[in-house]
């Protein structure tokens, strides 16, 4: 059986900052600045639950949005 541990956020702002909405906003800014499509993915990692990348999701990550 896999045990899941709760990780305490490093700051009170962390839950607000680590949101899919903020990741999408970053993706829009990167798309506007660089001109390349950006993927918003869910990582499953409590320390970095969402990330933005120019590459599609890998491994256990889930696709959330594409800013093209």
CHARMM internal coordinates of N, CA and C (Angstrom, degrees):
IC EDIT
DIST 1 N 1 CA 1.4401
DIST 1 CA 1 C 1.5298
ANGL 1 N 1 CA 1 C 109.36
DIST 1 C 2 N 1.3230
ANGL 1 CA 1 C 2 N 116.12
DIHE 1 N 1 CA 1 C 2 N 137.77
DIST 2 N 2 CA 1.4565
ANGL 1 C 2 N 2 CA 121.76
DIHE 1 CA 1 C 2 N 2 CA 179.65
DIST 2 CA 2 C 1.5153
ANGL 2 N 2 CA 2 C 109.50
DIHE 1 C 2 N 2 CA 2 C -88.11
DIST 2 C 3 N 1.3177
ANGL 2 CA 2 C 3 N 115.76
DIHE 2 N 2 CA 2 C 3 N 132.88
DIST 3 N 3 CA 1.4545
ANGL 2 C 3 N 3 CA 121.34
DIHE 2 CA 2 C 3 N 3 CA 179.07
DIST 3 CA 3 C 1.5169
ANGL 3 N 3 CA 3 C 108.49
DIHE 2 C 3 N 3 CA 3 C -100.15
DIST 3 C 4 N 1.3201
ANGL 3 CA 3 C 4 N 117.15
DIHE 3 N 3 CA 3 C 4 N 132.12
DIST 4 N 4 CA 1.4547
ANGL 3 C 4 N 4 CA 122.16
DIHE 3 CA 3 C 4 N 4 CA 179.86
DIST 4 CA 4 C 1.5205
ANGL 4 N 4 CA 4 C 108.28
DIHE 3 C 4 N 4 CA 4 C -105.98
DIST 4 C 5 N 1.3095
ANGL 4 CA 4 C 5 N 116.41
DIHE 4 N 4 CA 4 C 5 N 127.11
DIST 5 N 5 CA 1.4622
ANGL 4 C 5 N 5 CA 121.46
DIHE 4 CA 4 C 5 N 5 CA -179.69
DIST 5 CA 5 C 1.5234
ANGL 5 N 5 CA 5 C 109.11
DIHE 4 C 5 N 5 CA 5 C -104.93
DIST 5 C 6 N 1.3055
ANGL 5 CA 5 C 6 N 116.37
DIHE 5 N 5 CA 5 C 6 N 140.87
DIST 6 N 6 CA 1.4584
ANGL 5 C 6 N 6 CA 121.84
DIHE 5 CA 5 C 6 N 6 CA 175.05
DIST 6 CA 6 C 1.5183
ANGL 6 N 6 CA 6 C 108.67
DIHE 5 C 6 N 6 CA 6 C -83.44
DIST 6 C 7 N 1.3300
ANGL 6 CA 6 C 7 N 116.47
DIHE 6 N 6 CA 6 C 7 N 132.47
DIST 7 N 7 CA 1.4601
ANGL 6 C 7 N 7 CA 121.89
DIHE 6 CA 6 C 7 N 7 CA 179.00
DIST 7 CA 7 C 1.5194
ANGL 7 N 7 CA 7 C 107.88
DIHE 6 C 7 N 7 CA 7 C -105.92
DIST 7 C 8 N 1.3109
ANGL 7 CA 7 C 8 N 116.67
DIHE 7 N 7 CA 7 C 8 N 122.72
DIST 8 N 8 CA 1.4572
ANGL 7 C 8 N 8 CA 121.88
DIHE 7 CA 7 C 8 N 8 CA 178.99
DIST 8 CA 8 C 1.5312
ANGL 8 N 8 CA 8 C 109.21
DIHE 7 C 8 N 8 CA 8 C -68.28
DIST 8 C 9 N 1.3592
ANGL 8 CA 8 C 9 N 118.44
DIHE 8 N 8 CA 8 C 9 N 129.54
DIST 9 N 9 CA 1.4659
ANGL 8 C 9 N 9 CA 120.12
DIHE 8 CA 8 C 9 N 9 CA 177.08
DIST 9 CA 9 C 1.5290
ANGL 9 N 9 CA 9 C 111.33
DIHE 8 C 9 N 9 CA 9 C -57.84
DIST 9 C 10 N 1.3117
ANGL 9 CA 9 C 10 N 116.60
DIHE 9 N 9 CA 9 C 10 N 148.39
DIST 10 N 10 CA 1.4543
ANGL 9 C 10 N 10 CA 121.66
DIHE 9 CA 9 C 10 N 10 CA -178.98
DIST 10 CA 10 C 1.5232
ANGL 10 N 10 CA 10 C 112.12
DIHE 9 C 10 N 10 CA 10 C -73.12
DIST 10 C 11 N 1.3253
ANGL 10 CA 10 C 11 N 117.35
DIHE 10 N 10 CA 10 C 11 N -23.35
DIST 11 N 11 CA 1.4592
ANGL 10 C 11 N 11 CA 120.95
DIHE 10 CA 10 C 11 N 11 CA 177.91
DIST 11 CA 11 C 1.5173
ANGL 11 N 11 CA 11 C 108.70
DIHE 10 C 11 N 11 CA 11 C -148.82
DIST 11 C 12 N 1.3180
ANGL 11 CA 11 C 12 N 115.94
DIHE 11 N 11 CA 11 C 12 N 166.94
DIST 12 N 12 CA 1.4615
ANGL 11 C 12 N 12 CA 119.77
DIHE 11 CA 11 C 12 N 12 CA 178.30
DIST 12 CA 12 C 1.5213
ANGL 12 N 12 CA 12 C 111.40
DIHE 11 C 12 N 12 CA 12 C -69.25
DIST 12 C 13 N 1.3165
ANGL 12 CA 12 C 13 N 118.32
DIHE 12 N 12 CA 12 C 13 N -23.22
DIST 13 N 13 CA 1.4566
ANGL 12 C 13 N 13 CA 122.14
DIHE 12 CA 12 C 13 N 13 CA -179.41
DIST 13 CA 13 C 1.5255
ANGL 13 N 13 CA 13 C 112.14
DIHE 12 C 13 N 13 CA 13 C -82.94
DIST 13 C 14 N 1.3253
ANGL 13 CA 13 C 14 N 118.18
DIHE 13 N 13 CA 13 C 14 N -14.80
DIST 14 N 14 CA 1.4651
ANGL 13 C 14 N 14 CA 121.05
DIHE 13 CA 13 C 14 N 14 CA -174.76
DIST 14 CA 14 C 1.5253
ANGL 14 N 14 CA 14 C 113.95
DIHE 13 C 14 N 14 CA 14 C -55.66
DIST 14 C 15 N 1.3395
ANGL 14 CA 14 C 15 N 120.28
DIHE 14 N 14 CA 14 C 15 N -46.82
DIST 15 N 15 CA 1.4656
ANGL 14 C 15 N 15 CA 118.53
DIHE 14 CA 14 C 15 N 15 CA 179.95
DIST 15 CA 15 C 1.5229
ANGL 15 N 15 CA 15 C 113.05
DIHE 14 C 15 N 15 CA 15 C -61.39
DIST 15 C 16 N 1.3220
ANGL 15 CA 15 C 16 N 117.34
DIHE 15 N 15 CA 15 C 16 N -34.61
DIST 16 N 16 CA 1.4630
ANGL 15 C 16 N 16 CA 121.24
DIHE 15 CA 15 C 16 N 16 CA 179.12
DIST 16 CA 16 C 1.5263
ANGL 16 N 16 CA 16 C 110.60
DIHE 15 C 16 N 16 CA 16 C -73.30
DIST 16 C 17 N 1.3225
ANGL 16 CA 16 C 17 N 116.75
DIHE 16 N 16 CA 16 C 17 N -39.70
DIST 17 N 17 CA 1.4582
ANGL 16 C 17 N 17 CA 120.58
DIHE 16 CA 16 C 17 N 17 CA -177.94
DIST 17 CA 17 C 1.5217
ANGL 17 N 17 CA 17 C 111.48
DIHE 16 C 17 N 17 CA 17 C -72.12
DIST 17 C 18 N 1.3052
ANGL 17 CA 17 C 18 N 117.62
DIHE 17 N 17 CA 17 C 18 N -35.38
DIST 18 N 18 CA 1.4628
ANGL 17 C 18 N 18 CA 121.49
DIHE 17 CA 17 C 18 N 18 CA -177.22
DIST 18 CA 18 C 1.5214
ANGL 18 N 18 CA 18 C 109.32
DIHE 17 C 18 N 18 CA 18 C -91.54
DIST 18 C 19 N 1.3266
ANGL 18 CA 18 C 19 N 115.64
DIHE 18 N 18 CA 18 C 19 N 66.17
DIST 19 N 19 CA 1.4581
ANGL 18 C 19 N 19 CA 120.54
DIHE 18 CA 18 C 19 N 19 CA -179.50
DIST 19 CA 19 C 1.5238
ANGL 19 N 19 CA 19 C 109.33
DIHE 18 C 19 N 19 CA 19 C -121.96
DIST 19 C 20 N 1.3230
ANGL 19 CA 19 C 20 N 117.42
DIHE 19 N 19 CA 19 C 20 N 156.88
DIST 20 N 20 CA 1.4639
ANGL 19 C 20 N 20 CA 119.27
DIHE 19 CA 19 C 20 N 20 CA 176.92
DIST 20 CA 20 C 1.5269
ANGL 20 N 20 CA 20 C 111.39
DIHE 19 C 20 N 20 CA 20 C -64.23
DIST 20 C 21 N 1.3283
ANGL 20 CA 20 C 21 N 117.02
DIHE 20 N 20 CA 20 C 21 N -31.40
DIST 21 N 21 CA 1.4697
ANGL 20 C 21 N 21 CA 120.01
DIHE 20 CA 20 C 21 N 21 CA 178.50
DIST 21 CA 21 C 1.5200
ANGL 21 N 21 CA 21 C 111.48
DIHE 20 C 21 N 21 CA 21 C -64.78
DIST 21 C 22 N 1.3438
ANGL 21 CA 21 C 22 N 117.10
DIHE 21 N 21 CA 21 C 22 N -42.36
DIST 22 N 22 CA 1.4657
ANGL 21 C 22 N 22 CA 120.00
DIHE 21 CA 21 C 22 N 22 CA 177.58
DIST 22 CA 22 C 1.5209
ANGL 22 N 22 CA 22 C 111.26
DIHE 21 C 22 N 22 CA 22 C -67.87
DIST 22 C 23 N 1.3194
ANGL 22 CA 22 C 23 N 117.29
DIHE 22 N 22 CA 22 C 23 N -39.09
DIST 23 N 23 CA 1.4658
ANGL 22 C 23 N 23 CA 120.13
DIHE 22 CA 22 C 23 N 23 CA 177.13
DIST 23 CA 23 C 1.5271
ANGL 23 N 23 CA 23 C 110.49
DIHE 22 C 23 N 23 CA 23 C -61.84
DIST 23 C 24 N 1.3192
ANGL 23 CA 23 C 24 N 116.81
DIHE 23 N 23 CA 23 C 24 N -40.82
DIST 24 N 24 CA 1.4673
ANGL 23 C 24 N 24 CA 120.49
DIHE 23 CA 23 C 24 N 24 CA 178.59
DIST 24 CA 24 C 1.5265
ANGL 24 N 24 CA 24 C 110.58
DIHE 23 C 24 N 24 CA 24 C -64.54
DIST 24 C 25 N 1.3358
ANGL 24 CA 24 C 25 N 117.03
DIHE 24 N 24 CA 24 C 25 N -41.58
DIST 25 N 25 CA 1.4659
ANGL 24 C 25 N 25 CA 120.55
DIHE 24 CA 24 C 25 N 25 CA 178.23
DIST 25 CA 25 C 1.5254
ANGL 25 N 25 CA 25 C 111.01
DIHE 24 C 25 N 25 CA 25 C -61.11
DIST 25 C 26 N 1.3195
ANGL 25 CA 25 C 26 N 116.89
DIHE 25 N 25 CA 25 C 26 N -40.73
DIST 26 N 26 CA 1.4734
ANGL 25 C 26 N 26 CA 120.85
DIHE 25 CA 25 C 26 N 26 CA 176.90
DIST 26 CA 26 C 1.5257
ANGL 26 N 26 CA 26 C 109.66
DIHE 25 C 26 N 26 CA 26 C -64.07
DIST 26 C 27 N 1.3281
ANGL 26 CA 26 C 27 N 117.45
DIHE 26 N 26 CA 26 C 27 N -41.97
DIST 27 N 27 CA 1.4673
ANGL 26 C 27 N 27 CA 121.02
DIHE 26 CA 26 C 27 N 27 CA 179.97
DIST 27 CA 27 C 1.5262
ANGL 27 N 27 CA 27 C 111.12
DIHE 26 C 27 N 27 CA 27 C -61.62
DIST 27 C 28 N 1.3270
ANGL 27 CA 27 C 28 N 117.01
DIHE 27 N 27 CA 27 C 28 N -40.65
DIST 28 N 28 CA 1.4704
ANGL 27 C 28 N 28 CA 120.98
DIHE 27 CA 27 C 28 N 28 CA 178.04
DIST 28 CA 28 C 1.5261
ANGL 28 N 28 CA 28 C 110.20
DIHE 27 C 28 N 28 CA 28 C -63.28
DIST 28 C 29 N 1.3326
ANGL 28 CA 28 C 29 N 117.23
DIHE 28 N 28 CA 28 C 29 N -43.15
DIST 29 N 29 CA 1.4640
ANGL 28 C 29 N 29 CA 120.82
DIHE 28 CA 28 C 29 N 29 CA 179.29
DIST 29 CA 29 C 1.5276
ANGL 29 N 29 CA 29 C 111.17
DIHE 28 C 29 N 29 CA 29 C -64.31
DIST 29 C 30 N 1.3367
ANGL 29 CA 29 C 30 N 116.95
DIHE 29 N 29 CA 29 C 30 N -42.91
DIST 30 N 30 CA 1.4671
ANGL 29 C 30 N 30 CA 120.22
DIHE 29 CA 29 C 30 N 30 CA 179.08
DIST 30 CA 30 C 1.5208
ANGL 30 N 30 CA 30 C 111.32
DIHE 29 C 30 N 30 CA 30 C -65.50
DIST 30 C 31 N 1.3261
ANGL 30 CA 30 C 31 N 116.90
DIHE 30 N 30 CA 30 C 31 N -38.30
DIST 31 N 31 CA 1.4673
ANGL 30 C 31 N 31 CA 121.08
DIHE 30 CA 30 C 31 N 31 CA 178.38
DIST 31 CA 31 C 1.5178
ANGL 31 N 31 CA 31 C 110.11
DIHE 30 C 31 N 31 CA 31 C -63.43
DIST 31 C 32 N 1.3265
ANGL 31 CA 31 C 32 N 116.53
DIHE 31 N 31 CA 31 C 32 N -43.71
DIST 32 N 32 CA 1.4656
ANGL 31 C 32 N 32 CA 120.73
DIHE 31 CA 31 C 32 N 32 CA -179.97
DIST 32 CA 32 C 1.5312
ANGL 32 N 32 CA 32 C 111.43
DIHE 31 C 32 N 32 CA 32 C -66.41
DIST 32 C 33 N 1.3223
ANGL 32 CA 32 C 33 N 117.01
DIHE 32 N 32 CA 32 C 33 N -38.27
DIST 33 N 33 CA 1.4641
ANGL 32 C 33 N 33 CA 121.22
DIHE 32 CA 32 C 33 N 33 CA -177.38
DIST 33 CA 33 C 1.5253
ANGL 33 N 33 CA 33 C 112.43
DIHE 32 C 33 N 33 CA 33 C -77.07
DIST 33 C 34 N 1.3252
ANGL 33 CA 33 C 34 N 117.28
DIHE 33 N 33 CA 33 C 34 N -38.44
DIST 34 N 34 CA 1.4525
ANGL 33 C 34 N 34 CA 119.77
DIHE 33 CA 33 C 34 N 34 CA -172.45
DIST 34 CA 34 C 1.5138
ANGL 34 N 34 CA 34 C 115.58
DIHE 33 C 34 N 34 CA 34 C -108.30
DIST 34 C 35 N 1.3254
ANGL 34 CA 34 C 35 N 116.90
DIHE 34 N 34 CA 34 C 35 N -18.84
DIST 35 N 35 CA 1.4569
ANGL 34 C 35 N 35 CA 119.76
DIHE 34 CA 34 C 35 N 35 CA 177.62
DIST 35 CA 35 C 1.5170
ANGL 35 N 35 CA 35 C 115.40
DIHE 34 C 35 N 35 CA 35 C 81.06
DIST 35 C 36 N 1.3351
ANGL 35 CA 35 C 36 N 118.96
DIHE 35 N 35 CA 35 C 36 N 2.04
DIST 36 N 36 CA 1.4592
ANGL 35 C 36 N 36 CA 120.04
DIHE 35 CA 35 C 36 N 36 CA 179.39
DIST 36 CA 36 C 1.5234
ANGL 36 N 36 CA 36 C 110.03
DIHE 35 C 36 N 36 CA 36 C -106.90
DIST 36 C 37 N 1.3272
ANGL 36 CA 36 C 37 N 115.89
DIHE 36 N 36 CA 36 C 37 N 151.64
DIST 37 N 37 CA 1.4659
ANGL 36 C 37 N 37 CA 119.69
DIHE 36 CA 36 C 37 N 37 CA -179.93
DIST 37 CA 37 C 1.5218
ANGL 37 N 37 CA 37 C 110.61
DIHE 36 C 37 N 37 CA 37 C -64.51
DIST 37 C 38 N 1.3258
ANGL 37 CA 37 C 38 N 115.20
DIHE 37 N 37 CA 37 C 38 N 148.72
DIST 38 N 38 CA 1.4555
ANGL 37 C 38 N 38 CA 122.10
DIHE 37 CA 37 C 38 N 38 CA -177.27
DIST 38 CA 38 C 1.5286
ANGL 38 N 38 CA 38 C 109.53
DIHE 37 C 38 N 38 CA 38 C -127.16
DIST 38 C 39 N 1.3135
ANGL 38 CA 38 C 39 N 116.59
DIHE 38 N 38 CA 38 C 39 N 137.61
DIST 39 N 39 CA 1.4517
ANGL 38 C 39 N 39 CA 123.07
DIHE 38 CA 38 C 39 N 39 CA 177.81
DIST 39 CA 39 C 1.5256
ANGL 39 N 39 CA 39 C 109.05
DIHE 38 C 39 N 39 CA 39 C -102.99
DIST 39 C 40 N 1.3289
ANGL 39 CA 39 C 40 N 117.22
DIHE 39 N 39 CA 39 C 40 N 137.52
DIST 40 N 40 CA 1.4540
ANGL 39 C 40 N 40 CA 123.14
DIHE 39 CA 39 C 40 N 40 CA 170.42
DIST 40 CA 40 C 1.5211
ANGL 40 N 40 CA 40 C 105.46
DIHE 39 C 40 N 40 CA 40 C -105.60
DIST 40 C 41 N 1.3271
ANGL 40 CA 40 C 41 N 116.53
DIHE 40 N 40 CA 40 C 41 N 122.87
DIST 41 N 41 CA 1.4629
ANGL 40 C 41 N 41 CA 120.79
DIHE 40 CA 40 C 41 N 41 CA -176.64
DIST 41 CA 41 C 1.5261
ANGL 41 N 41 CA 41 C 110.94
DIHE 40 C 41 N 41 CA 41 C -127.83
DIST 41 C 42 N 1.3216
ANGL 41 CA 41 C 42 N 114.95
DIHE 41 N 41 CA 41 C 42 N 150.62
DIST 42 N 42 CA 1.4518
ANGL 41 C 42 N 42 CA 122.62
DIHE 41 CA 41 C 42 N 42 CA 173.06
DIST 42 CA 42 C 1.5211
ANGL 42 N 42 CA 42 C 107.17
DIHE 41 C 42 N 42 CA 42 C -94.65
DIST 42 C 43 N 1.3387
ANGL 42 CA 42 C 43 N 116.56
DIHE 42 N 42 CA 42 C 43 N 126.41
DIST 43 N 43 CA 1.4627
ANGL 42 C 43 N 43 CA 120.59
DIHE 42 CA 42 C 43 N 43 CA -172.98
DIST 43 CA 43 C 1.5249
ANGL 43 N 43 CA 43 C 113.73
DIHE 42 C 43 N 43 CA 43 C -93.12
DIST 43 C 44 N 1.3397
ANGL 43 CA 43 C 44 N 117.17
DIHE 43 N 43 CA 43 C 44 N -24.05
DIST 44 N 44 CA 1.4581
ANGL 43 C 44 N 44 CA 119.76
DIHE 43 CA 43 C 44 N 44 CA -173.96
DIST 44 CA 44 C 1.5236
ANGL 44 N 44 CA 44 C 112.65
DIHE 43 C 44 N 44 CA 44 C 81.35
DIST 44 C 45 N 1.3213
ANGL 44 CA 44 C 45 N 117.60
DIHE 44 N 44 CA 44 C 45 N 0.33
DIST 45 N 45 CA 1.4683
ANGL 44 C 45 N 45 CA 123.47
DIHE 44 CA 44 C 45 N 45 CA 179.45
DIST 45 CA 45 C 1.5251
ANGL 45 N 45 CA 45 C 108.69
DIHE 44 C 45 N 45 CA 45 C -95.82
DIST 45 C 46 N 1.3307
ANGL 45 CA 45 C 46 N 119.13
DIHE 45 N 45 CA 45 C 46 N 120.15
DIST 46 N 46 CA 1.4667
ANGL 45 C 46 N 46 CA 120.00
DIHE 45 CA 45 C 46 N 46 CA -178.08
DIST 46 CA 46 C 1.5298
ANGL 46 N 46 CA 46 C 113.89
DIHE 45 C 46 N 46 CA 46 C -63.66
DIST 46 C 47 N 1.3096
ANGL 46 CA 46 C 47 N 118.09
DIHE 46 N 46 CA 46 C 47 N -23.13
DIST 47 N 47 CA 1.4664
ANGL 46 C 47 N 47 CA 120.40
DIHE 46 CA 46 C 47 N 47 CA 178.60
DIST 47 CA 47 C 1.5346
ANGL 47 N 47 CA 47 C 111.97
DIHE 46 C 47 N 47 CA 47 C -80.49
DIST 47 C 48 N 1.3327
ANGL 47 CA 47 C 48 N 117.52
DIHE 47 N 47 CA 47 C 48 N -24.74
DIST 48 N 48 CA 1.4645
ANGL 47 C 48 N 48 CA 122.68
DIHE 47 CA 47 C 48 N 48 CA 177.06
DIST 48 CA 48 C 1.5315
ANGL 48 N 48 CA 48 C 107.16
DIHE 47 C 48 N 48 CA 48 C -145.30
DIST 48 C 49 N 1.3286
ANGL 48 CA 48 C 49 N 117.00
DIHE 48 N 48 CA 48 C 49 N 76.91
DIST 49 N 49 CA 1.4606
ANGL 48 C 49 N 49 CA 119.14
DIHE 48 CA 48 C 49 N 49 CA -173.08
DIST 49 CA 49 C 1.5263
ANGL 49 N 49 CA 49 C 114.56
DIHE 48 C 49 N 49 CA 49 C -68.03
DIST 49 C 50 N 1.3272
ANGL 49 CA 49 C 50 N 117.60
DIHE 49 N 49 CA 49 C 50 N -24.24
DIST 50 N 50 CA 1.4585
ANGL 49 C 50 N 50 CA 121.74
DIHE 49 CA 49 C 50 N 50 CA 179.93
DIST 50 CA 50 C 1.5164
ANGL 50 N 50 CA 50 C 108.92
DIHE 49 C 50 N 50 CA 50 C -134.79
DIST 50 C 51 N 1.3273
ANGL 50 CA 50 C 51 N 115.27
DIHE 50 N 50 CA 50 C 51 N 149.54
DIST 51 N 51 CA 1.4604
ANGL 50 C 51 N 51 CA 118.59
DIHE 50 CA 50 C 51 N 51 CA 174.81
DIST 51 CA 51 C 1.5170
ANGL 51 N 51 CA 51 C 109.11
DIHE 50 C 51 N 51 CA 51 C -146.12
DIST 51 C 52 N 1.3271
ANGL 51 CA 51 C 52 N 114.87
DIHE 51 N 51 CA 51 C 52 N 161.62
DIST 52 N 52 CA 1.4622
ANGL 51 C 52 N 52 CA 122.83
DIHE 51 CA 51 C 52 N 52 CA 178.60
DIST 52 CA 52 C 1.5094
ANGL 52 N 52 CA 52 C 107.34
DIHE 51 C 52 N 52 CA 52 C -117.07
DIST 52 C 53 N 1.3321
ANGL 52 CA 52 C 53 N 116.04
DIHE 52 N 52 CA 52 C 53 N 135.94
DIST 53 N 53 CA 1.4532
ANGL 52 C 53 N 53 CA 120.13
DIHE 52 CA 52 C 53 N 53 CA -177.11
DIST 53 CA 53 C 1.5268
ANGL 53 N 53 CA 53 C 110.00
DIHE 52 C 53 N 53 CA 53 C -150.04
DIST 53 C 54 N 1.3033
ANGL 53 CA 53 C 54 N 115.16
DIHE 53 N 53 CA 53 C 54 N 154.99
DIST 54 N 54 CA 1.4557
ANGL 53 C 54 N 54 CA 120.77
DIHE 53 CA 53 C 54 N 54 CA 172.72
DIST 54 CA 54 C 1.5208
ANGL 54 N 54 CA 54 C 111.77
DIHE 53 C 54 N 54 CA 54 C -82.39
DIST 54 C 55 N 1.3263
ANGL 54 CA 54 C 55 N 116.75
DIHE 54 N 54 CA 54 C 55 N -3.74
DIST 55 N 55 CA 1.4706
ANGL 54 C 55 N 55 CA 122.79
DIHE 54 CA 54 C 55 N 55 CA -179.74
DIST 55 CA 55 C 1.5306
ANGL 55 N 55 CA 55 C 109.97
DIHE 54 C 55 N 55 CA 55 C -112.30
DIST 55 C 56 N 1.3221
ANGL 55 CA 55 C 56 N 118.04
DIHE 55 N 55 CA 55 C 56 N 149.40
DIST 56 N 56 CA 1.4725
ANGL 55 C 56 N 56 CA 120.12
DIHE 55 CA 55 C 56 N 56 CA 178.02
DIST 56 CA 56 C 1.5292
ANGL 56 N 56 CA 56 C 111.83
DIHE 55 C 56 N 56 CA 56 C -64.86
DIST 56 C 57 N 1.3330
ANGL 56 CA 56 C 57 N 116.78
DIHE 56 N 56 CA 56 C 57 N 164.38
DIST 57 N 57 CA 1.4712
ANGL 56 C 57 N 57 CA 120.81
DIHE 56 CA 56 C 57 N 57 CA -179.02
DIST 57 CA 57 C 1.5299
ANGL 57 N 57 CA 57 C 112.03
DIHE 56 C 57 N 57 CA 57 C -58.16
DIST 57 C 58 N 1.3429
ANGL 57 CA 57 C 58 N 115.16
DIHE 57 N 57 CA 57 C 58 N 150.22
DIST 58 N 58 CA 1.4646
ANGL 57 C 58 N 58 CA 120.83
DIHE 57 CA 57 C 58 N 58 CA 178.44
DIST 58 CA 58 C 1.5295
ANGL 58 N 58 CA 58 C 109.58
DIHE 57 C 58 N 58 CA 58 C -125.93
DIST 58 C 59 N 1.2895
ANGL 58 CA 58 C 59 N 117.27
DIHE 58 N 58 CA 58 C 59 N 157.75
DIST 59 N 59 CA 1.4613
ANGL 58 C 59 N 59 CA 122.00
DIHE 58 CA 58 C 59 N 59 CA 174.91
DIST 59 CA 59 C 1.5119
ANGL 59 N 59 CA 59 C 112.90
DIHE 58 C 59 N 59 CA 59 C 57.75
DIST 59 C 60 N 1.3233
ANGL 59 CA 59 C 60 N 115.85
DIHE 59 N 59 CA 59 C 60 N -125.43
DIST 60 N 60 CA 1.4605
ANGL 59 C 60 N 60 CA 122.24
DIHE 59 CA 59 C 60 N 60 CA -177.04
DIST 60 CA 60 C 1.5378
ANGL 60 N 60 CA 60 C 113.15
DIHE 59 C 60 N 60 CA 60 C -88.50
DIST 60 C 61 N 1.3189
ANGL 60 CA 60 C 61 N 117.57
DIHE 60 N 60 CA 60 C 61 N 2.43
DIST 61 N 61 CA 1.4626
ANGL 60 C 61 N 61 CA 120.51
DIHE 60 CA 60 C 61 N 61 CA 179.80
DIST 61 CA 61 C 1.5302
ANGL 61 N 61 CA 61 C 110.37
DIHE 60 C 61 N 61 CA 61 C -68.10
DIST 61 C 62 N 1.3435
ANGL 61 CA 61 C 62 N 114.93
DIHE 61 N 61 CA 61 C 62 N 151.35
DIST 62 N 62 CA 1.4568
ANGL 61 C 62 N 62 CA 120.65
DIHE 61 CA 61 C 62 N 62 CA 178.62
DIST 62 CA 62 C 1.5172
ANGL 62 N 62 CA 62 C 110.62
DIHE 61 C 62 N 62 CA 62 C -115.74
DIST 62 C 63 N 1.3145
ANGL 62 CA 62 C 63 N 115.86
DIHE 62 N 62 CA 62 C 63 N 137.46
DIST 63 N 63 CA 1.4590
ANGL 62 C 63 N 63 CA 123.05
DIHE 62 CA 62 C 63 N 63 CA 176.57
DIST 63 CA 63 C 1.5272
ANGL 63 N 63 CA 63 C 109.19
DIHE 62 C 63 N 63 CA 63 C -70.24
DIST 63 C 64 N 1.3341
ANGL 63 CA 63 C 64 N 117.13
DIHE 63 N 63 CA 63 C 64 N 129.89
DIST 64 N 64 CA 1.4654
ANGL 63 C 64 N 64 CA 121.21
DIHE 63 CA 63 C 64 N 64 CA 176.59
DIST 64 CA 64 C 1.5158
ANGL 64 N 64 CA 64 C 112.29
DIHE 63 C 64 N 64 CA 64 C -114.09
DIST 64 C 65 N 1.3359
ANGL 64 CA 64 C 65 N 117.02
DIHE 64 N 64 CA 64 C 65 N -41.15
DIST 65 N 65 CA 1.4694
ANGL 64 C 65 N 65 CA 119.79
DIHE 64 CA 64 C 65 N 65 CA -177.07
DIST 65 CA 65 C 1.5245
ANGL 65 N 65 CA 65 C 109.73
DIHE 64 C 65 N 65 CA 65 C -159.24
DIST 65 C 66 N 1.3248
ANGL 65 CA 65 C 66 N 114.08
DIHE 65 N 65 CA 65 C 66 N 154.85
DIST 66 N 66 CA 1.4647
ANGL 65 C 66 N 66 CA 121.78
DIHE 65 CA 65 C 66 N 66 CA 174.31
DIST 66 CA 66 C 1.5100
ANGL 66 N 66 CA 66 C 107.19
DIHE 65 C 66 N 66 CA 66 C -126.28
DIST 66 C 67 N 1.3285
ANGL 66 CA 66 C 67 N 116.81
DIHE 66 N 66 CA 66 C 67 N 123.82
DIST 67 N 67 CA 1.4570
ANGL 66 C 67 N 67 CA 121.99
DIHE 66 CA 66 C 67 N 67 CA 175.39
DIST 67 CA 67 C 1.5167
ANGL 67 N 67 CA 67 C 105.95
DIHE 66 C 67 N 67 CA 67 C -102.94
DIST 67 C 68 N 1.3270
ANGL 67 CA 67 C 68 N 114.69
DIHE 67 N 67 CA 67 C 68 N 107.27
DIST 68 N 68 CA 1.4727
ANGL 67 C 68 N 68 CA 119.89
DIHE 67 CA 67 C 68 N 68 CA -174.95
DIST 68 CA 68 C 1.5230
ANGL 68 N 68 CA 68 C 111.56
DIHE 67 C 68 N 68 CA 68 C -113.54
END
COOR INIT
IC SEED 1 N 1 CA 1 C
IC BUILD
